[in-house]
Amino acid sequence: MGSMPAESVEIAKAELTKLRRAGYRVVGGHSAVKICHWTRSVLRGGKNCYKGWYGIKSHRCLQMTPALQYCNMMCIFCWRHHTINRITGVGGEWDRPEDILDGLIREQRQLLSGFKGNPIVDKRLFDEAMEPKHVAISLDGEPTIYPYLADMVKLIKSRGMTAFLVTNGTNPERLMELTEEDAEPTNLYISLYGPDPEAHKRICRPLIPDSWERLVESLKVMREFQKSVKVVRLIMINGYTIRDPEKYAELIRIAEPDFIECKGYMHVGESQKRMKREAMPSLDEIRPFAIKLAEALGYEYLAEDRPSRVSLIANPSSPHYDVVKMKALGFSQ
């Protein structure tokens, strides 16, 4: 494991108790895992996450980050705690993927161990959960800050697992590294937080001066991915982003994604200190915007999930269209 400066270690110690209380388990110097709400749901006989559209089985999903609390934005809608050193990096050597992944799996199993004795938990599902099949690189922080992200994706896939990457698109150089052989994630998400630079800055409160330009460059890089299921995700916030579908369409055309998710902001966690509850839209408020966006792009309004307040738009010419359509129609509620 790489070394960290004294100041960073001290900050990590100050945050560790809060993180553990929130359900995180830290591995190494800058990585963590946390059990997802939908993992718990499936184990208890409930609903799968809407990402079942893409074949994700929630009880077998490992939700992790290789860049815990390190991000180059301070988005107003973010449910996470914004630490004061979130852009400085670890200040020393970064842990290698092979020093992280097994630890994350071990901590995941420990976190899930309490489900074993629960009478409402199906034993087969529990046994499957002990062998994670999907790795969601999306828990906290901006994963493209992690310099060995391509190696992490390669390692995950070499273990027979899928890699699901969510990024804010501010590190196009790191995304280019992922276009190498065997480094493409199974699913690649780029998030859009507004249709223009003004909305982007207002909502994201970037800590770097050229975040918008970098985002646009990442949308161009997205076209280079040949195997990944490519998704552009829009965060829908009342009073902020549910507007100008034509402007969004211009940006999305740059990326040529397979799918678009219009995902409602959720008034949870630390975001409650920054946003009013009225900023959280219902699916009925999201749907008309999503339909207009689909029409502007020549895409199809494919499916929706009410509990997660998300609409799915699909490119009919995508090589992944038929498979995802079949799964999406089966999972939609």
C-alpha positions as CSV (number, residue, x, y, z in Angstrom):
1,M,0.0,0.0,0.0
2,G,1.3,3.5,-0.9
3,S,2.2,6.0,1.8
4,M,0.1,9.1,2.6
5,P,1.2,12.4,4.1
6,A,0.5,13.0,7.8
7,E,-2.2,15.6,7.1
8,S,-4.2,13.2,4.9
9,V,-3.9,10.4,7.4
10,E,-5.2,12.7,10.1
11,I,-8.2,13.8,8.0
12,A,-8.9,10.1,7.2
13,K,-9.0,9.3,10.9
14,A,-11.4,12.1,11.6
15,E,-13.7,10.9,8.9
16,L,-13.4,7.2,9.5
17,T,-16.0,7.0,12.3
18,K,-18.5,8.9,10.3
19,L,-17.9,6.7,7.3
20,R,-18.3,3.5,9.3
21,R,-21.6,4.7,10.8
22,A,-22.8,5.4,7.3
23,G,-22.1,1.8,6.3
24,Y,-18.8,2.3,4.5
25,R,-15.8,0.0,4.9
26,V,-12.4,1.5,3.9
27,V,-9.8,-0.6,2.2
28,G,-6.3,0.6,1.9
29,G,-5.7,4.4,1.7
30,H,-8.5,5.6,-0.6
31,S,-11.0,2.8,-1.5
32,A,-14.2,1.8,0.1
33,V,-17.3,-0.5,-0.3
34,K,-20.9,0.0,0.9
35,I,-23.9,-2.3,0.6
36,C,-26.4,-0.8,-1.8
37,H,-30.1,-0.3,-0.8
38,W,-31.1,-2.5,-3.7
39,T,-28.8,-5.3,-2.6
40,R,-30.6,-5.4,0.7
41,S,-33.9,-5.2,-1.1
42,V,-33.3,-8.3,-3.3
43,L,-32.0,-10.3,-0.4
44,R,-35.1,-9.5,1.6
45,G,-37.3,-10.6,-1.3
46,G,-37.9,-7.1,-2.7
47,K,-37.2,-5.2,-5.9
48,N,-34.1,-5.2,-8.1
49,C,-32.4,-1.9,-9.0
50,Y,-33.5,-0.4,-12.2
51,K,-30.0,-1.2,-13.6
52,G,-31.5,-4.7,-14.1
53,W,-32.2,-3.1,-17.5
54,Y,-28.6,-3.9,-18.3
55,G,-28.5,-7.3,-16.7
56,I,-27.4,-6.2,-13.2
57,K,-28.5,-8.4,-10.4
58,S,-28.5,-6.2,-7.3
59,H,-27.8,-8.9,-4.8
60,R,-24.6,-9.7,-6.6
61,C,-23.4,-6.1,-7.0
62,L,-20.4,-4.7,-5.2
63,Q,-20.7,-0.9,-4.9
64,M,-17.2,0.6,-4.5
65,T,-14.9,3.5,-5.1
66,P,-11.2,3.7,-5.7
67,A,-11.2,7.5,-4.9
68,L,-13.0,7.8,-1.6
69,Q,-13.9,11.5,-1.0
70,Y,-11.7,12.8,-3.7
71,C,-13.6,14.7,-6.4
72,N,-13.1,17.8,-8.5
73,M,-16.7,19.1,-8.0
74,M,-18.9,20.0,-5.1
75,C,-22.3,19.3,-6.7
76,I,-25.3,20.8,-4.8
77,F,-27.4,17.7,-5.3
78,C,-24.7,15.2,-4.0
79,W,-25.8,13.1,-1.1
80,R,-22.3,12.7,0.1
81,H,-20.3,14.6,2.7
82,H,-17.9,17.2,1.0
83,T,-14.5,17.0,2.7
84,I,-12.2,19.9,2.7
85,N,-9.4,18.0,0.9
86,R,-11.5,16.4,-1.8
87,I,-9.4,17.5,-4.8
88,T,-5.8,17.2,-3.5
89,G,-5.5,13.4,-4.0
90,V,-3.7,11.1,-1.6
91,G,-0.4,13.0,-1.9
92,G,1.6,9.8,-2.1
93,E,1.5,6.5,-3.9
94,W,-1.9,5.1,-4.9
95,D,-2.8,1.5,-4.1
96,R,-2.7,-0.9,-7.0
97,P,-5.9,-2.7,-8.1
98,E,-4.6,-6.1,-7.0
99,D,-4.1,-4.6,-3.5
100,I,-7.7,-3.3,-3.4
101,L,-10.2,-5.7,-5.0
102,D,-9.8,-8.7,-2.7
103,G,-10.1,-6.5,0.3
104,L,-13.3,-4.9,-1.1
105,I,-14.8,-8.4,-1.7
106,R,-13.8,-9.4,1.8
107,E,-15.4,-6.3,3.4
108,Q,-18.6,-6.8,1.3
109,R,-18.9,-10.4,2.6
110,Q,-18.5,-9.2,6.2
111,L,-21.2,-6.5,5.7
112,L,-23.6,-9.1,4.3
113,S,-22.9,-11.7,6.9
114,G,-25.8,-10.6,9.1
115,F,-28.3,-11.6,6.3
116,K,-27.3,-15.3,6.7
117,G,-29.5,-15.8,9.8
118,N,-32.4,-13.7,8.6
119,P,-35.4,-16.1,8.0
120,I,-36.8,-14.0,5.2
121,V,-33.5,-14.2,3.2
122,D,-33.4,-16.9,0.5
123,K,-30.3,-19.1,1.1
124,R,-29.6,-19.3,-2.6
125,L,-29.6,-15.5,-3.0
126,F,-27.4,-15.1,0.0
127,D,-24.9,-17.7,-1.3
128,E,-24.9,-15.9,-4.6
129,A,-24.3,-12.5,-2.9
130,M,-21.2,-13.9,-1.3
131,E,-19.8,-14.2,-4.8
132,P,-20.2,-10.7,-6.4
133,K,-20.6,-10.6,-10.1
134,H,-21.0,-6.9,-10.8
135,V,-18.6,-4.1,-9.7
136,A,-20.2,-0.7,-9.7
137,I,-17.4,1.9,-9.6
138,S,-19.6,4.7,-8.5
139,L,-19.9,4.9,-4.7
140,D,-18.2,8.1,-3.8
141,G,-15.7,10.6,-5.3
142,E,-14.7,10.8,-9.0
143,P,-13.2,7.4,-10.0
144,T,-11.3,8.8,-13.0
145,I,-9.0,10.5,-10.5
146,Y,-7.6,7.1,-9.7
147,P,-4.6,6.6,-12.0
148,Y,-4.9,2.8,-12.3
149,L,-8.5,2.8,-13.4
150,A,-7.8,0.9,-16.6
151,D,-5.9,-1.8,-14.7
152,M,-8.7,-2.0,-12.2
153,V,-11.3,-2.6,-15.0
154,K,-9.0,-5.2,-16.5
155,L,-8.6,-7.0,-13.2
156,I,-12.4,-7.0,-12.6
157,K,-13.1,-8.4,-16.0
158,S,-10.4,-11.0,-15.6
159,R,-12.2,-12.3,-12.6
160,G,-15.4,-12.9,-14.7
161,M,-17.2,-9.9,-13.2
162,T,-18.7,-6.9,-15.0
163,A,-17.4,-3.4,-14.5
164,F,-20.0,-0.5,-14.3
165,L,-18.2,2.9,-14.3
166,V,-19.9,6.2,-13.6
167,T,-17.9,9.4,-14.2
168,N,-18.5,13.2,-14.3
169,G,-16.5,13.3,-17.5
170,T,-13.8,15.7,-16.3
171,N,-10.9,13.5,-17.0
172,P,-11.0,12.6,-20.8
173,E,-7.4,11.5,-20.7
174,R,-8.3,8.7,-18.3
175,L,-11.3,7.7,-20.4
176,M,-8.9,7.4,-23.4
177,E,-6.9,4.9,-21.4
178,L,-10.0,2.8,-21.0
179,T,-10.3,2.4,-24.7
180,E,-7.3,0.1,-24.7
181,E,-7.9,-3.7,-25.2
182,D,-9.7,-5.3,-22.3
183,A,-10.0,-2.0,-20.4
184,E,-13.4,-1.0,-21.6
185,P,-16.0,-1.2,-18.8
186,T,-19.0,-3.3,-19.4
187,N,-21.1,-0.1,-18.9
188,L,-19.8,3.4,-19.2
189,Y,-21.9,6.3,-17.7
190,I,-21.1,10.0,-18.3
191,S,-23.3,12.3,-16.2
192,L,-24.6,15.6,-17.5
193,Y,-25.7,18.1,-14.8
194,G,-27.0,20.9,-17.1
195,P,-27.5,21.8,-20.7
196,D,-25.0,24.7,-20.8
197,P,-21.8,26.0,-19.1
198,E,-23.8,28.3,-16.8
199,A,-26.1,25.6,-15.4
200,H,-23.1,23.2,-15.1
201,K,-21.1,25.7,-13.0
202,R,-24.2,26.6,-10.9
203,I,-25.0,23.0,-10.1
204,C,-21.6,21.3,-10.0
205,R,-19.6,24.1,-8.3
206,P,-16.4,22.7,-10.0
207,L,-13.1,23.0,-8.3
208,I,-11.2,23.1,-11.6
209,P,-11.5,26.0,-14.1
210,D,-12.1,24.0,-17.3
211,S,-14.6,21.3,-16.2
212,W,-17.1,22.1,-18.9
213,E,-14.5,21.9,-21.7
214,R,-13.3,18.6,-20.3
215,L,-16.8,17.2,-20.1
216,V,-17.4,18.0,-23.8
217,E,-14.1,16.3,-24.7
218,S,-15.2,13.2,-22.7
219,L,-18.4,13.1,-24.7
220,K,-16.2,12.9,-27.8
221,V,-14.1,10.2,-26.3
222,M,-17.2,8.2,-25.5
223,R,-17.6,7.6,-29.3
224,E,-14.4,5.6,-29.2
225,F,-15.8,2.9,-27.0
226,Q,-16.7,-0.2,-29.1
227,K,-17.8,-2.8,-26.6
228,S,-19.2,-0.8,-23.6
229,V,-22.9,-0.1,-23.1
230,K,-22.6,3.7,-23.3
231,V,-25.1,5.7,-21.2
232,V,-25.5,9.5,-20.7
233,R,-27.2,10.2,-17.5
234,L,-29.0,13.5,-16.8
235,I,-29.8,14.5,-13.3
236,M,-33.3,16.0,-13.2
237,I,-33.7,18.8,-10.7
238,N,-36.8,21.0,-10.4
239,G,-35.9,24.6,-11.0
240,Y,-32.5,23.7,-12.4
241,T,-32.2,21.1,-15.1
242,I,-35.6,20.0,-16.4
243,R,-35.5,22.4,-19.4
244,D,-34.1,23.0,-22.9
245,P,-34.3,19.4,-24.2
246,E,-32.9,20.7,-27.6
247,K,-29.7,21.9,-25.8
248,Y,-29.2,18.6,-24.2
249,A,-29.8,16.9,-27.5
250,E,-26.9,18.9,-29.0
251,L,-24.5,17.7,-26.3
252,I,-25.7,14.1,-26.4
253,R,-25.2,13.9,-30.2
254,I,-21.5,14.5,-29.5
255,A,-21.3,11.2,-27.6
256,E,-23.6,9.0,-29.7
257,P,-24.6,6.9,-26.6
258,D,-26.6,3.8,-26.7
259,F,-29.0,4.9,-24.0
260,I,-29.9,8.0,-22.0
261,E,-31.2,8.0,-18.4
262,C,-33.2,10.9,-17.1
263,K,-32.7,10.3,-13.4
264,G,-34.5,12.3,-10.7
265,Y,-32.6,14.0,-7.9
266,M,-33.3,12.4,-4.6
267,H,-33.6,14.5,-1.5
268,V,-31.4,12.4,0.7
269,G,-28.1,12.6,2.7
270,E,-26.1,15.7,2.8
271,S,-28.0,17.2,-0.2
272,Q,-30.8,18.0,2.3
273,K,-28.6,20.8,3.7
274,R,-28.3,22.4,0.2
275,M,-31.5,21.7,-1.6
276,K,-35.2,22.0,-0.9
277,R,-37.4,18.9,-1.0
278,E,-39.4,20.6,-3.9
279,A,-36.3,20.2,-6.1
280,M,-36.9,16.4,-6.2
281,P,-39.1,15.7,-9.2
282,S,-41.6,12.9,-9.6
283,L,-41.5,10.5,-12.5
284,D,-44.6,12.3,-13.9
285,E,-42.6,15.5,-14.0
286,I,-39.6,13.8,-15.7
287,R,-41.5,11.9,-18.3
288,P,-42.6,14.8,-20.6
289,F,-39.1,16.2,-20.7
290,A,-37.7,12.7,-21.5
291,I,-40.2,12.3,-24.3
292,K,-39.3,15.6,-25.9
293,L,-35.6,14.8,-25.6
294,A,-36.2,11.4,-27.3
295,E,-38.0,13.1,-30.1
296,A,-35.2,15.7,-30.6
297,L,-32.7,12.9,-30.9
298,G,-34.7,10.4,-32.9
299,Y,-34.4,8.0,-30.0
300,E,-37.1,5.9,-28.4
301,Y,-38.7,6.4,-25.0
302,L,-38.2,2.8,-23.9
303,A,-39.0,2.3,-20.2
304,E,-39.2,3.9,-16.8
305,D,-38.9,3.0,-13.2
306,R,-41.1,4.8,-10.7
307,P,-39.3,3.9,-7.4
308,S,-36.0,5.3,-8.8
309,R,-37.7,8.1,-10.7
310,V,-35.9,7.4,-14.0
311,S,-36.8,7.3,-17.6
312,L,-34.9,5.3,-20.2
313,I,-34.3,6.6,-23.7
314,A,-32.8,4.2,-26.3
315,N,-31.0,4.6,-29.6
316,P,-32.8,2.1,-31.9
317,S,-29.6,1.6,-33.9
318,S,-27.5,0.6,-30.9
319,P,-26.1,-3.0,-31.0
320,H,-27.3,-3.3,-27.4
321,Y,-30.9,-2.2,-28.1
322,D,-32.6,-5.5,-28.5
323,V,-31.1,-7.1,-25.4
324,V,-31.7,-4.1,-23.1
325,K,-35.2,-3.5,-24.5
326,M,-36.2,-7.1,-23.5
327,K,-34.7,-6.7,-20.0
328,A,-36.0,-3.2,-19.5
329,L,-39.6,-4.1,-20.3
330,G,-39.3,-6.9,-17.8
331,F,-37.9,-4.8,-15.0
332,S,-39.9,-1.6,-15.4
333,Q,-42.4,-0.7,-12.7
